């Protein structure tokens, strides 16, 4: 099965760019009616990828709705320079699966086409009886299990929770539990709880990283590892400078953008003995004890024991630039499917593999699947590497 790729829009500059990348693989249509005609001519057994040029929301709603109705299994990608928060949900409801910029790179575009080619069965499955965004309801069996499990876990683990809290307070000043905004089921934002594992002045310790870079090919000016963290912007009080924070991590906006550029060029930075992490923090991170306060989130109903990990705001806002939309139609969890695939090696799973596992869980979760994931989580708690 190949992928029939069609561009729907009128921007000559954007069309020229896409044609230069895909050449004869790309078909161009000026509107939805012409697109329908050309798809029907060539459809056959092909998977369909529609690159739809963003216009006015009202017009787009009619045209995207028409195409989605005519071709329910088509993978529709919005082509736009930017999309604001208010538009995200609207375009998701229209049927948009992904978003790319008009100046998209060939690698990014072909990765998207390859995704459609390799996952057509998943796309078809996800399109059947799909609920609109915001309609996920936790099944009664799952909610009852979450309440019972989290209550028992809090009672049984209370000595550990108390000891960890005291140890954190003794070693460094600051709150015991760190709150960060996360996006869970139905795109609902909540306060995500973790034991603090870093010094309160973590941002002031960033420059200490420069002498600890294990990868010498990366320029010494780069000193922050973004390989596992996605950060959200906040304003620094009285400093005139913006910061990015994730869980208990802090970095200046300038540093974030510089490192992001390096990451986009496939550079990777890692540091031994990160000076921002406390001694207690290293221990509780290694054994995932820092995650235990999320039992309160589960008891409150923000999360479930098993589900897709809730995303930091900054990453969730980018969800339409990735195949992440459907992941919000299921439960958010303390542990999940991809987390137990390779626990200590989880970072080696590609972003694409993680996305696919998230979507698979949303479509197929059950009581027995949850039990298997919980069992694997318990058996994989001890990690040999400090990940």
C-alpha positions in Angstrom: 0.0 0.0 0.0 1.3 3.4 -0.9 0.3 6.9 0.3 -1.7 9.2 -2.0 -0.6 12.7 -1.0 -2.6 15.7 -2.1 -2.1 19.4 -1.3 -5.3 21.5 -1.0 -4.7 25.2 -1.2 -3.7 28.2 -3.4 -0.5 29.6 -2.0 1.9 29.4 -4.9 5.0 29.7 -2.8 3.9 26.9 -0.5 2.8 24.7 -3.4 6.2 25.2 -5.1 8.0 24.3 -1.9 6.0 21.1 -1.4 6.4 20.1 -5.1 10.2 20.6 -4.8 10.2 18.1 -1.9 7.8 15.5 -3.3 7.8 16.1 -7.0 5.6 13.7 -8.9 4.4 12.1 -5.6 2.3 15.2 -4.8 -1.1 16.1 -6.4 -2.3 19.6 -6.1 -6.0 20.8 -5.8 -7.2 24.4 -5.3 -10.2 23.4 -3.2 -12.0 20.6 -1.5 -14.2 19.7 -4.5 -11.3 19.4 -6.8 -9.4 17.4 -4.1 -12.4 15.0 -3.8 -12.4 14.5 -7.6 -8.7 13.8 -7.8 -8.7 11.4 -4.7 -11.6 9.4 -6.3 -9.6 9.1 -9.5 -6.5 7.7 -7.8 -7.7 6.3 -4.4 -7.8 2.6 -5.0 -6.0 0.8 -2.1 -3.9 3.8 -1.2 -3.7 5.4 2.2 -4.7 9.1 1.9 -2.7 12.0 3.3 -4.3 15.5 2.7 -2.1 18.5 3.2 -4.7 21.2 3.9 -3.7 24.9 3.7 -5.1 26.9 6.6 -7.5 29.7 5.8 -10.4 31.2 7.8 -11.8 28.9 10.5 -15.3 29.1 9.2 -14.4 28.1 5.6 -11.9 25.5 6.8 -14.6 23.9 9.0 -16.8 23.3 6.0 -14.1 22.1 3.7 -12.3 19.8 6.2 -15.7 18.4 7.3 -16.6 17.7 3.7 -13.3 15.9 3.1 -13.5 14.0 6.4 -17.0 12.9 5.5 -16.0 11.8 2.0 -12.8 10.1 3.2 -13.2 9.2 6.9 -9.8 7.3 6.9 -7.8 10.1 5.4 -5.0 11.5 7.4 -5.5 15.3 7.3 -2.5 17.6 8.0 -3.1 21.3 8.5 -0.4 23.5 6.8 0.0 26.7 8.8 2.8 28.9 10.1 1.1 28.9 13.5 -2.0 28.0 15.4 -3.2 29.6 18.6 -4.6 27.9 21.7 -8.2 28.8 20.9 -7.9 27.2 17.4 -6.4 23.9 18.5 -9.6 22.3 19.8 -11.7 23.6 16.9 -9.4 22.1 14.3 -9.2 18.9 16.2 -13.0 18.6 16.1 -12.9 19.3 12.4 -10.8 16.2 11.9 -7.2 17.5 11.7 -4.6 14.9 12.7 -1.4 16.8 12.4 0.1 20.2 11.6 3.2 21.2 9.7 4.6 24.6 8.6 4.6 25.8 5.0 8.4 25.6 5.1 8.5 22.1 6.4 11.7 20.1 5.8 11.8 17.1 3.5 12.7 14.9 6.4 9.7 16.0 8.5 7.3 15.7 5.6 8.5 12.2 4.5 8.5 11.1 8.1 4.8 12.0 8.2 4.1 10.1 5.0 6.0 7.1 6.3 3.9 7.3 9.5 0.7 7.1 7.4 2.1 4.2 5.4 3.2 2.2 8.4 0.1 2.9 10.5 -2.9 2.8 8.2 -4.6 0.1 10.2 -4.1 2.2 13.4 -5.5 5.3 11.6 -8.5 3.4 10.4 -9.1 1.9 13.8 -8.8 5.3 15.5 -11.3 6.9 13.0 -14.0 4.4 13.8 -16.5 5.6 16.4 -14.1 8.2 17.6 -15.4 10.4 20.3 -15.0 14.2 20.0 -12.3 15.8 22.1 -13.4 16.3 25.7 -15.7 13.3 25.8 -13.6 10.7 27.6 -15.4 9.3 30.7 -13.5 7.1 33.0 -15.2 3.6 33.2 -16.6 2.8 36.6 -14.4 -0.3 37.1 -11.3 1.9 36.4 -12.3 4.7 38.8 -13.2 2.2 41.6 -9.9 0.4 41.1 -8.0 3.8 41.2 -9.6 4.9 44.4 -9.0 1.6 46.2 -5.4 1.1 44.9 -4.3 4.7 45.6 -5.8 4.7 49.1 -4.1 1.4 50.0 -0.8 2.5 48.5 -0.8 5.8 50.4 -1.5 3.9 53.7 1.1 1.2 53.0 3.7 3.6 51.7 3.1 6.4 54.3 6.3 5.6 56.3 8.4 6.0 53.1 6.5 9.2 52.2 7.2 10.7 55.6 10.9 9.7 55.5 11.4 11.1 52.0 9.7 14.4 53.0 11.9 14.8 56.0 15.1 13.9 54.0 14.2 16.5 51.4 13.7 19.2 54.0 16.9 18.4 55.8 19.1 18.5 52.6 17.7 21.7 51.0 15.3 24.5 51.5 12.1 24.7 49.5 8.8 22.8 49.2 8.7 19.1 49.7 6.2 18.6 46.8 6.6 20.3 43.5 3.6 21.3 41.5 3.6 21.7 37.7 0.8 22.2 35.2 0.1 19.1 33.1 -2.5 18.3 30.5 -4.4 15.1 31.0 -7.6 13.5 29.7 -9.8 15.7 27.5 -7.0 18.3 27.5 -7.8 19.3 31.1 -5.0 21.1 32.9 -4.2 20.1 36.5 -1.5 20.4 39.2 0.8 17.4 38.7 2.6 16.5 42.0 6.1 15.2 42.5 8.6 15.1 45.3 11.2 17.9 44.7 14.4 16.4 43.5 16.3 19.6 42.7 17.7 22.5 44.7 15.4 25.5 44.7 18.0 27.7 43.0 18.5 25.1 40.2 18.5 27.8 37.5 21.6 29.5 39.1 23.5 26.2 38.8 23.1 25.9 35.1 26.6 27.3 34.2 28.2 24.5 36.3 27.2 22.2 33.5 29.6 23.6 31.0 32.6 21.7 32.5 30.6 18.5 32.7 29.7 17.9 29.0 30.4 14.3 28.1 29.9 15.0 24.4 32.8 17.3 23.4 31.6 17.8 19.9 28.8 20.0 21.2 30.0 23.6 21.7 30.8 24.5 25.3 28.3 27.3 25.2 25.5 24.7 25.3 24.9 23.4 28.8 21.5 22.0 29.3 20.1 18.6 28.4 16.7 18.8 26.8 16.7 15.2 25.7 14.1 14.1 28.2 12.5 17.3 29.3 9.9 19.6 27.7 9.6 22.9 29.4 6.8 25.5 29.8 7.3 29.3 29.8 6.8 31.5 32.8 7.9 35.0 33.7 10.7 35.7 36.1 9.7 38.2 38.8 11.6 41.4 38.7 14.3 40.1 36.3 12.8 41.1 33.0 13.7 37.6 31.8 11.6 34.7 30.8 12.2 31.2 32.2 11.1 27.7 31.2 10.2 25.2 33.9 9.3 21.6 33.9 8.4 19.8 37.1 11.3 21.0 39.3 13.5 22.3 36.6 14.3 25.9 35.6 16.2 27.4 32.7 16.3 30.8 31.0 14.4 31.3 27.7 17.6 32.2 25.9 19.3 29.0 27.0 16.3 27.0 26.1 16.1 28.3 22.6 19.8 27.9 22.1 19.7 24.3 23.2 16.6 23.6 21.2 18.4 24.7 18.1 21.2 22.3 18.9 18.8 19.5 19.6 17.1 20.1 16.2 20.5 19.5 14.6 20.7 16.1 16.4 23.2 17.2 19.0 22.9 15.5 22.3 24.2 16.8 25.6 24.4 14.8 28.9 26.0 15.6 32.2 27.3 13.3 35.0 26.4 14.3 38.5 24.1 17.1 37.6 24.8 19.7 40.4 21.2 20.8 40.4 19.9 17.5 41.6 20.1 16.8 45.4 21.5 13.6 46.8 18.0 12.7 47.9 16.7 13.6 44.5 19.1 11.2 42.7 17.9 8.4 44.9 14.2 9.0 44.6 14.5 9.6 40.8 16.4 6.4 40.3 13.7 4.3 42.0 10.8 6.5 40.8 9.9 7.4 44.4 9.6 11.1 43.3 6.4 10.0 41.4 4.5 8.8 44.5 2.7 12.1 45.3 0.8 11.4 42.1 -1.2 9.0 44.2 -3.0 12.1 45.5 -3.7 13.1 41.8 -5.2 9.6 41.3 -7.4 9.9 44.4 -8.6 13.3 43.3 -9.5 11.9 39.8 -6.9 13.9 37.9 -5.2 10.7 36.8 -5.5 6.9 36.8 -3.0 4.3 37.9 -2.5 3.2 34.3 -2.8 5.5 31.3 -0.9 7.9 29.0 1.5 10.2 30.9 0.0 13.7 31.2 2.1 16.2 29.1 3.7 19.5 30.2 1.8 22.4 28.8 4.5 23.4 26.3 4.4 19.9 24.7 0.7 19.6 24.8 0.4 22.9 23.0 2.4 21.4 20.2 0.2 18.3 19.9 -1.1 19.3 16.5 2.4 19.3 15.2 2.6 15.6 16.0 0.4 12.6 16.0 -0.7 13.1 19.6 -4.3 14.3 19.3 -6.0 10.9 20.0 -3.9 10.3 23.1 -6.1 12.7 25.1 -9.2 10.6 24.5 -8.1 8.1 27.1 -7.0 8.1 30.8 -3.8 9.8 32.1 -1.7 7.6 34.3 1.0 7.1 36.8 2.4 4.4 34.6 1.6 3.4 31.1 2.3 1.1 28.2 5.4 2.6 26.8 6.9 3.2 30.2 7.1 -0.5 30.9 8.3 -1.6 27.5 12.0 -1.0 28.4 11.8 0.9 31.8 15.5 1.7 32.2 15.8 1.8 28.4 12.6 3.8 27.8 14.5 6.7 26.4 15.6 4.6 23.5 12.0 4.3 22.2 11.5 6.8 19.4 8.9 9.5 19.8 7.0 7.8 17.0 6.9 4.5 18.9 5.8 6.2 22.1 2.9 8.0 20.2 1.8 4.8 18.6 1.8 3.0 22.0 -0.2 5.8 23.6 -2.8 5.7 20.8 -2.9 1.9 21.0 -3.6 2.0 24.7 -6.5 4.5 24.2 -8.1 2.2 21.7 -7.5 -1.1 23.5 -7.2 -0.6 27.3 -9.0 -3.1 29.6 -8.8 -4.3 33.2 -6.5 -7.1 32.3 -4.2 -4.9 30.2 -4.0 -2.6 33.2 -3.1 -5.5 35.4 -0.3 -6.6 33.1 1.1 -3.0 33.0 1.0 -2.7 36.8 2.8 -6.0 37.2 5.5 -5.0 34.7 5.9 -1.7 36.5 6.5 -3.4 39.8 9.0 -5.8 38.3 10.9 -3.0 36.5 11.2 -0.5 39.4 14.9 -1.0 40.0 17.0 0.5 37.2 20.6 -0.3 36.7 21.2 3.0 35.0 20.6 6.4 36.3 18.1 7.5 33.7 
